[in-house]
Amino acid sequence: MKKILIFGGLLLSTVLVYAQANISPAKPQSKPIVITGATIHLGNGQVINNGYIAFDKGKITAVGEGTAPNTGGADIINAAGKQVYPGFICPVTTLGLVEIEEGAKGTVDDEETGDLNPNVRSIVAYNTDSKVIPTVRSNGILLAQPTPNGGTLSGQSSVVQLDAWNWEDAAYKTDIAVHLNWPVVRPPRRRATVADANAESPDEARLKQLDEINNLFTAAKAYATAKPDVVNLRFEALKGLFNGSKKLFINVDGAKEIIEAVTLANKLGIKAVIVGGKEAYLVTNLLKQNNVPVIIRETQTLPARDEDDVYLPYKLPKILQDAGVEYGLTGTGFWRQRNLPFEAGQAVGYGLTKEQALSMITINNAKILGIDKTTGTLEVGKDANLFISGGDALDMITLDVQQAFIQGRNINLDNLHKQLYKKFSNKYGIKAD
């Protein structure tokens, strides 16, 4: 058994060490770049046909229709017949925190021991050398929010740009949110026994958890307004919730639990974000009245209730759009985030316009994450986070990311999948793209 484990460990380390060693972060933008002749999707609902976009020193300097002015000394990219999009933004993900889900504990770093860990910072565990990151980058995802899991209070998250040497380089906006898993009653997986009859019921356990959450946040609010002699690391981490510099991201799906979560946030004066929200369609008035946004966690799934419309998850973005509720979209886990643009595109078949679907994974996500002043749309003064696609970027068949820029840097779009495809294409004499 030991020999097998040792061999397996050596094999895993060999794969992790040698794969993708030739993919390095891009150097800073050294001269102006102008993209011309493209269809430009600004991300705010507007589309410019036969347009141009110019950027220098990482910032967008001009966007318009027709011929670009003042192109002297700039690198010109002819994108006639192609489309330009803002970089997609992936919130609430374990990208960069998890590498191999099963059988390799050393590659999983998204959860801390214990139930109450608001002082844990996921940014310091973010692995810029993850082999998964380039695969999602190749589908236009240029920014993400690596998020801790587990326990009741999982920790804090930050936003990163997906082309960096280390987590300090990657940090785009740090410690923006604290993550709370709202207690729910889970049905038992076995028959009840005599011992169970004397034990704490699931409802009692949930109420006890709710009391603990309420007491913790009440004490943290008192700590935030006082000048304590002794520093409490947990309360220090929660301070930002009470001065508005952080948001409370609450993982919750049921309508009843959403009402409870919003009520607590209002009581404490905290900015809340609902993550998941499968039954958010039942409480849209509450969400709108309290300005609570929803990050939909995946649409390619089944509805929460047996009696629900089987297509309800696909329709949820349109329902929230019509109700005036602020909403964004994320996927599941880490590697499946490559499907983020396709899930957004699928919402077009269930009521959203193409540009509304694009906004869902660009400016909407940026607003919820508090980074909309610098990214999310292609506007003068914002960071040049964008990519050129040969076709519709929300369509699985036509997405073709040919060039991508993060803060003006022309990033390497190679990845392990492309390398393997090329390797075996050469072996069997297949012409690789």
VEXDREN-2710 file (C-alpha; in Angstrom, 1 decimal):
% VEXDREN-2710
k/r/px/py/pz
1/MET/0.0/0.0/0.0
2/LYS/2.8/2.4/0.9
3/LYS/4.6/1.8/-2.4
4/ILE/1.3/2.5/-4.3
5/LEU/0.8/5.8/-2.4
6/ILE/4.4/6.9/-3.0
7/PHE/4.2/6.1/-6.7
8/GLY/0.9/8.0/-7.0
9/GLY/2.3/11.0/-5.2
10/LEU/5.3/11.1/-7.5
11/LEU/3.1/10.8/-10.5
12/LEU/0.9/13.6/-9.3
13/SER/3.8/15.9/-8.5
14/THR/5.3/15.2/-11.9
15/VAL/2.1/16.3/-13.7
16/LEU/1.9/19.4/-11.6
17/VAL/5.5/20.4/-12.0
18/TYR/5.9/19.8/-15.8
19/ALA/2.6/20.7/-17.3
20/GLN/2.2/24.3/-18.7
21/ALA/5.7/25.5/-17.6
22/ASN/5.9/27.6/-20.7
23/ILE/2.9/29.8/-19.8
24/SER/4.1/33.0/-18.1
25/PRO/2.2/36.2/-17.1
26/ALA/2.2/38.9/-19.7
27/LYS/4.4/42.0/-19.3
28/PRO/2.9/45.5/-18.8
29/GLN/1.5/47.3/-21.8
30/SER/4.4/49.1/-23.4
31/LYS/2.7/51.1/-26.2
32/PRO/-0.8/52.1/-27.2
33/ILE/-3.0/49.5/-28.9
34/VAL/-6.0/50.2/-31.1
35/ILE/-8.5/47.5/-32.2
36/THR/-10.4/48.5/-35.3
37/GLY/-13.2/47.3/-37.5
38/ALA/-14.9/45.2/-34.8
39/THR/-18.4/44.8/-33.4
40/ILE/-17.9/46.1/-29.9
41/HIS/-20.2/45.0/-27.0
42/LEU/-19.8/47.6/-24.3
43/GLY/-21.4/45.5/-21.6
44/ASN/-23.9/48.1/-20.6
45/GLY/-26.4/47.1/-23.3
46/GLN/-24.8/49.2/-26.1
47/VAL/-23.3/47.7/-29.3
48/ILE/-21.0/49.6/-31.7
49/ASN/-20.8/48.2/-35.2
50/ASN/-17.6/48.8/-37.2
51/GLY/-16.0/50.3/-34.1
52/TYR/-12.7/50.9/-32.6
53/ILE/-11.3/50.8/-29.0
54/ALA/-8.0/52.2/-27.9
55/PHE/-6.1/51.6/-24.7
56/ASP/-2.7/52.7/-23.3
57/LYS/-0.9/52.0/-20.0
58/GLY/-3.7/49.6/-19.1
59/LYS/-6.6/52.0/-19.4
60/ILE/-9.2/52.5/-22.2
61/THR/-8.6/55.8/-23.9
62/ALA/-11.1/55.9/-26.7
63/VAL/-14.2/53.9/-27.9
64/GLY/-16.2/54.8/-31.0
65/GLU/-17.6/54.0/-34.4
66/GLY/-15.8/54.3/-37.7
67/THR/-12.1/55.2/-38.1
68/ALA/-10.0/55.5/-35.0
69/PRO/-8.3/58.9/-34.5
70/ASN/-4.7/59.4/-33.5
71/THR/-3.4/56.0/-34.2
72/GLY/0.2/57.2/-34.7
73/GLY/2.7/55.1/-32.8
74/ALA/0.1/52.5/-31.8
75/ASP/-0.1/48.8/-32.6
76/ILE/-3.1/48.4/-34.8
77/ILE/-5.2/45.2/-34.5
78/ASN/-7.6/44.7/-37.5
79/ALA/-10.6/42.9/-36.0
80/ALA/-12.9/43.3/-39.0
81/GLY/-15.7/40.6/-38.8
82/LYS/-14.8/39.9/-35.2
83/GLN/-16.4/40.9/-31.8
84/VAL/-14.9/42.6/-28.8
85/TYR/-16.2/42.0/-25.3
86/PRO/-15.5/43.1/-21.7
87/GLY/-13.7/40.3/-19.8
88/PHE/-16.1/38.0/-18.1
89/ILE/-16.2/38.1/-14.3
90/CYS/-16.7/35.0/-12.2
91/PRO/-17.9/35.6/-8.6
92/VAL/-18.0/33.0/-5.8
93/THR/-15.7/30.3/-7.1
94/THR/-13.0/28.0/-5.8
95/LEU/-10.9/28.7/-8.9
96/GLY/-7.3/28.8/-7.7
97/LEU/-8.1/27.2/-4.4
98/VAL/-8.9/23.7/-5.7
99/GLU/-6.8/21.9/-8.3
100/ILE/-7.9/18.2/-8.0
101/GLU/-11.2/17.6/-6.3
102/GLU/-10.9/14.0/-5.3
103/GLY/-7.9/12.0/-4.0
104/ALA/-5.3/14.8/-3.6
105/LYS/-5.9/16.7/-0.4
106/GLY/-2.7/18.8/-1.0
107/THR/-4.4/20.5/-3.9
108/VAL/-7.6/21.5/-2.0
109/ASP/-7.4/24.7/0.0
110/ASP/-10.8/26.2/0.1
111/GLU/-11.9/25.3/3.7
112/GLU/-10.6/26.0/7.2
113/THR/-11.1/23.9/10.3
114/GLY/-14.0/25.1/12.5
115/ASP/-17.4/26.8/12.0
116/LEU/-16.6/30.5/12.6
117/ASN/-13.7/31.8/10.6
118/PRO/-14.5/35.3/9.4
119/ASN/-10.8/36.2/9.8
120/VAL/-9.7/33.6/7.2
121/ARG/-8.5/35.3/3.9
122/SER/-8.9/33.2/0.8
123/ILE/-6.6/35.5/-1.2
124/VAL/-3.4/34.2/0.5
125/ALA/-4.3/30.6/-0.5
126/TYR/-4.9/31.6/-4.1
127/ASN/-2.6/29.6/-6.5
128/THR/-1.7/31.6/-9.5
129/ASP/0.1/28.5/-11.0
130/SER/-3.2/26.5/-11.2
131/LYS/-3.5/24.6/-14.4
132/VAL/-7.2/25.3/-14.4
133/ILE/-6.9/29.1/-14.6
134/PRO/-5.7/29.2/-18.2
135/THR/-8.5/27.0/-19.4
136/VAL/-11.2/29.4/-18.1
137/ARG/-9.2/32.4/-19.4
138/SER/-9.4/30.8/-22.9
139/ASN/-13.2/31.2/-22.6
140/GLY/-13.0/34.9/-21.8
141/ILE/-13.1/34.8/-18.0
142/LEU/-10.5/37.4/-16.9
143/LEU/-11.4/38.2/-13.3
144/ALA/-12.7/36.0/-10.5
145/GLN/-13.6/35.9/-6.8
146/PRO/-11.9/32.9/-5.1
147/THR/-14.2/32.1/-2.2
148/PRO/-13.7/30.0/1.0
149/ASN/-16.2/27.2/1.8
150/GLY/-17.2/25.3/4.9
151/GLY/-18.5/26.0/8.4
152/THR/-21.0/28.7/9.2
153/LEU/-18.7/31.7/8.6
154/SER/-16.3/30.6/5.9
155/GLY/-14.0/33.6/5.7
156/GLN/-13.3/36.6/3.5
157/SER/-12.9/36.8/-0.3
158/SER/-11.1/39.1/-2.8
159/VAL/-11.3/39.7/-6.5
160/VAL/-8.3/38.6/-8.6
161/GLN/-7.2/39.1/-12.2
162/LEU/-6.3/35.8/-13.8
163/ASP/-2.8/36.5/-15.1
164/ALA/-0.2/36.9/-12.3
165/TRP/3.0/35.6/-10.7
166/ASN/1.6/35.4/-7.2
167/TRP/-1.4/36.4/-5.1
168/GLU/-0.1/39.8/-4.5
169/ASP/0.2/40.5/-8.2
170/ALA/-3.3/38.9/-8.8
171/ALA/-5.1/41.0/-6.2
172/TYR/-7.6/43.3/-7.9
173/LYS/-9.6/44.3/-4.8
174/THR/-9.0/42.6/-1.5
175/ASP/-11.2/41.5/1.3
176/ILE/-14.5/42.7/-0.2
177/ALA/-16.8/40.1/1.4
178/VAL/-17.5/37.8/4.3
179/HIS/-19.2/34.5/3.5
180/LEU/-22.0/33.0/5.6
181/ASN/-23.7/29.7/5.0
182/TRP/-27.3/30.1/6.2
183/PRO/-28.5/27.2/8.4
184/VAL/-31.1/24.9/6.9
185/VAL/-32.9/21.8/8.1
186/ARG/-31.5/18.8/6.3
187/PRO/-33.7/15.6/6.1
188/PRO/-32.2/12.6/7.9
189/ARG/-30.5/10.0/5.6
190/ARG/-31.5/7.0/7.8
191/ARG/-34.4/5.7/9.9
192/ALA/-34.9/7.3/13.3
193/THR/-33.7/5.4/16.4
194/VAL/-34.5/5.5/20.1
195/ALA/-31.3/7.5/20.6
196/ASP/-32.5/10.1/18.0
197/ALA/-35.8/10.6/20.0
198/ASN/-33.8/12.0/22.9
199/ALA/-31.4/14.0/20.8
200/GLU/-31.7/17.5/19.5
201/SER/-34.0/17.8/16.6
202/PRO/-32.9/19.3/13.2
203/ASP/-35.2/22.3/13.8
204/GLU/-33.8/22.8/17.3
205/ALA/-30.2/22.6/15.9
206/ARG/-31.0/25.2/13.2
207/LEU/-32.6/27.6/15.7
208/LYS/-29.5/27.2/17.9
209/GLN/-27.3/28.1/14.9
210/LEU/-29.4/31.1/14.1
211/ASP/-29.0/32.3/17.7
212/GLU/-25.3/31.9/17.5
213/ILE/-25.1/33.9/14.2
214/ASN/-27.3/36.6/15.7
215/ASN/-25.3/36.8/18.9
216/LEU/-22.0/36.8/17.0
217/PHE/-23.0/39.7/14.7
218/THR/-24.6/41.7/17.5
219/ALA/-21.3/41.4/19.5
220/ALA/-19.3/42.3/16.4
221/LYS/-21.3/45.4/15.8
222/ALA/-20.8/46.5/19.4
223/TYR/-17.1/45.8/19.0
224/ALA/-17.0/47.9/15.7
225/THR/-18.3/51.0/17.5
226/ALA/-16.2/50.7/20.6
227/LYS/-12.5/51.0/21.2
228/PRO/-11.6/47.7/22.8
229/ASP/-8.3/47.2/24.7
230/VAL/-8.0/43.7/23.4
231/VAL/-8.0/42.9/19.7
232/ASN/-10.5/40.2/18.6
233/LEU/-9.4/38.9/15.2
234/ARG/-12.9/37.6/14.3
235/PHE/-14.6/40.9/15.2
236/GLU/-11.9/42.9/13.4
237/ALA/-12.6/40.9/10.2
238/LEU/-16.3/41.7/10.5
239/LYS/-15.8/45.5/11.1
240/GLY/-16.0/46.2/7.4
241/LEU/-19.6/44.9/7.3
242/PHE/-20.7/47.8/9.6
243/ASN/-18.8/50.6/7.9
244/GLY/-19.9/49.5/4.4
245/SER/-16.5/48.5/3.1
246/LYS/-17.5/44.8/2.9
247/LYS/-20.6/42.9/2.0
248/LEU/-22.1/39.8/3.6
249/PHE/-22.5/37.1/0.9
250/ILE/-25.1/34.6/2.2
251/ASN/-25.3/31.2/0.7
252/VAL/-29.1/30.4/0.8
253/ASP/-31.7/29.0/-1.6
254/GLY/-35.1/28.7/0.2
255/ALA/-37.6/31.6/0.2
256/LYS/-38.1/31.3/4.0
257/GLU/-34.4/31.4/4.7
258/ILE/-33.8/34.3/2.3
259/ILE/-36.4/36.3/4.3
260/GLU/-34.6/35.4/7.5
261/ALA/-31.2/36.4/6.0
262/VAL/-32.5/39.7/4.7
263/THR/-34.2/40.5/8.0
264/LEU/-31.0/39.9/9.9
265/ALA/-29.0/42.1/7.5
266/ASN/-31.5/44.9/7.8
267/LYS/-31.4/44.7/11.6
268/LEU/-27.6/45.0/11.7
269/GLY/-27.3/47.5/8.9
270/ILE/-25.3/45.2/6.7
271/LYS/-25.2/45.1/2.9
272/ALA/-26.2/41.6/2.0
273/VAL/-25.8/39.5/-1.2
274/ILE/-27.8/36.3/-1.8
275/VAL/-25.8/33.5/-3.4
276/GLY/-27.7/30.7/-4.9
277/GLY/-31.3/32.0/-4.4
278/LYS/-33.1/29.1/-6.1
279/GLU/-36.4/30.4/-4.7
280/ALA/-35.6/34.1/-5.1
281/TYR/-38.4/34.3/-7.6
282/LEU/-40.8/33.9/-4.6
283/VAL/-39.5/37.0/-2.8
284/THR/-38.6/39.4/-5.5
285/ASN/-40.5/42.3/-3.9
286/LEU/-38.5/41.8/-0.6
287/LEU/-35.2/41.7/-2.5
288/LYS/-36.0/44.8/-4.6
289/GLN/-37.3/46.9/-1.7
290/ASN/-34.1/46.2/0.3
291/ASN/-31.7/46.5/-2.6
292/VAL/-30.4/43.0/-2.1
293/PRO/-28.7/41.5/-5.2
294/VAL/-28.7/37.8/-6.1
295/ILE/-25.8/35.9/-7.6
296/ILE/-27.5/32.9/-9.3
297/ARG/-25.4/29.8/-8.8
298/GLU/-25.6/27.9/-12.1
299/THR/-28.7/27.7/-14.3
300/GLN/-27.9/24.3/-15.8
301/THR/-29.5/22.5/-12.9
302/LEU/-32.8/21.2/-11.7
303/PRO/-35.4/23.3/-9.8
304/ALA/-35.6/23.2/-6.0
305/ARG/-39.1/21.9/-5.8
306/ASP/-40.6/18.8/-7.5
307/GLU/-43.7/20.8/-8.6
308/ASP/-41.7/23.6/-10.2
309/ASP/-41.4/24.2/-13.9
310/VAL/-38.4/22.1/-15.0
311/TYR/-37.1/25.1/-17.0
312/LEU/-37.3/27.5/-14.0
313/PRO/-33.5/27.7/-13.4
314/TYR/-33.1/28.9/-17.0
315/LYS/-35.9/31.4/-16.6
316/LEU/-34.7/32.8/-13.2
317/PRO/-32.5/35.6/-14.8
318/LYS/-35.4/36.9/-16.8
319/ILE/-37.7/36.8/-13.7
320/LEU/-35.2/38.8/-11.7
321/GLN/-34.6/41.2/-14.6
322/ASP/-38.4/41.9/-14.9
323/ALA/-38.7/42.3/-11.2
324/GLY/-36.0/45.0/-11.0
325/VAL/-33.8/42.8/-8.8
326/GLU/-30.0/43.3/-9.3
327/TYR/-28.5/39.9/-10.3
328/GLY/-25.4/38.2/-11.5
329/LEU/-24.3/34.7/-12.4
330/THR/-21.7/32.2/-11.4
331/GLY/-21.1/28.6/-12.1
332/THR/-20.2/25.6/-9.9
333/GLY/-16.8/24.9/-8.3
334/PHE/-13.8/25.9/-10.4
335/TRP/-13.1/24.1/-13.7
336/ARG/-16.8/24.3/-14.7
337/GLN/-16.6/28.1/-14.7
338/ARG/-15.5/27.7/-18.3
339/ASN/-19.2/27.2/-19.0
340/LEU/-20.1/30.6/-17.5
341/PRO/-20.6/32.4/-20.9
342/PHE/-22.7/29.5/-22.2
343/GLU/-25.1/29.5/-19.2
344/ALA/-25.5/33.3/-19.7
345/GLY/-26.2/32.6/-23.4
346/GLN/-28.7/30.0/-22.5
347/ALA/-30.8/32.6/-20.7
348/VAL/-31.3/34.3/-24.0
349/GLY/-33.5/31.4/-25.0
350/TYR/-35.6/32.0/-21.9
351/GLY/-36.3/35.7/-22.2
352/LEU/-33.1/37.8/-21.8
353/THR/-31.7/39.8/-24.7
354/LYS/-28.1/39.0/-25.8
355/GLU/-26.8/42.2/-24.2
356/GLN/-28.7/41.6/-20.9
357/ALA/-27.1/38.2/-20.8
358/LEU/-23.7/39.7/-21.4
359/SER/-24.3/42.3/-18.7
360/MET/-25.1/39.5/-16.2
361/ILE/-21.5/38.2/-16.3
362/THR/-19.8/41.6/-16.8
363/ILE/-21.2/44.8/-15.3
364/ASN/-23.8/43.1/-13.1
365/ASN/-21.2/41.0/-11.4
366/ALA/-18.8/44.0/-11.3
367/LYS/-21.4/46.1/-9.4
368/ILE/-22.1/43.3/-6.9
369/LEU/-18.4/42.9/-6.3
370/GLY/-17.8/46.6/-6.0
371/ILE/-15.4/46.9/-8.9
372/ASP/-17.7/48.5/-11.5
373/LYS/-15.7/51.8/-11.3
374/THR/-12.7/50.1/-12.9
375/THR/-14.1/47.2/-15.0
376/GLY/-17.2/45.5/-16.3
377/THR/-17.8/47.7/-19.3
378/LEU/-15.7/49.1/-22.2
379/GLU/-15.7/52.8/-21.3
380/VAL/-13.0/55.4/-21.3
381/GLY/-11.0/55.5/-18.1
382/LYS/-11.7/51.9/-17.1
383/ASP/-9.1/49.1/-17.1
384/ALA/-8.6/47.4/-20.5
385/ASN/-9.9/44.0/-19.5
386/LEU/-11.3/42.7/-22.8
387/PHE/-11.0/40.0/-25.5
388/ILE/-11.5/39.5/-29.2
389/SER/-13.7/36.6/-30.3
390/GLY/-14.1/35.2/-33.8
391/GLY/-17.8/34.7/-33.1
392/ASP/-20.6/35.1/-30.5
393/ALA/-18.9/34.7/-27.1
394/LEU/-22.1/33.5/-25.5
395/ASP/-22.5/30.6/-27.9
396/MET/-20.6/27.3/-27.3
397/ILE/-20.2/26.7/-31.0
398/THR/-19.0/30.1/-32.0
399/LEU/-16.9/31.4/-29.0
400/ASP/-13.4/31.8/-30.3
401/VAL/-11.2/33.9/-28.0
402/GLN/-8.3/34.9/-30.2
403/GLN/-6.7/37.7/-28.1
404/ALA/-7.3/38.8/-24.5
405/PHE/-6.0/41.7/-22.5
406/ILE/-6.0/42.2/-18.7
407/GLN/-5.2/45.8/-17.7
408/GLY/-3.8/46.2/-21.2
409/ARG/-1.5/43.3/-21.1
410/ASN/-1.7/40.9/-24.0
411/ILE/-2.1/37.6/-22.1
412/ASN/-1.0/34.1/-23.2
413/LEU/-4.1/32.1/-24.2
414/ASP/-2.3/28.7/-24.3
415/ASN/-3.4/26.0/-21.8
416/LEU/-2.9/22.4/-21.0
417/HIS/-5.9/21.3/-23.0
418/LYS/-4.6/23.0/-26.1
419/GLN/-1.2/21.5/-25.6
420/LEU/-2.6/18.0/-25.3
421/TYR/-4.8/18.6/-28.4
422/LYS/-1.8/19.7/-30.4
423/LYS/0.3/16.8/-29.1
424/PHE/-2.1/14.1/-30.2
425/SER/-3.1/15.9/-33.4
426/ASN/0.6/15.7/-34.4
427/LYS/0.7/12.0/-33.5
428/TYR/-2.3/11.1/-35.7
429/GLY/-1.7/13.6/-38.4
430/ILE/-4.7/15.8/-37.7
431/LYS/-4.4/19.4/-38.6
432/ALA/-4.6/21.4/-35.3
433/ASP/-6.0/25.0/-35.3
END
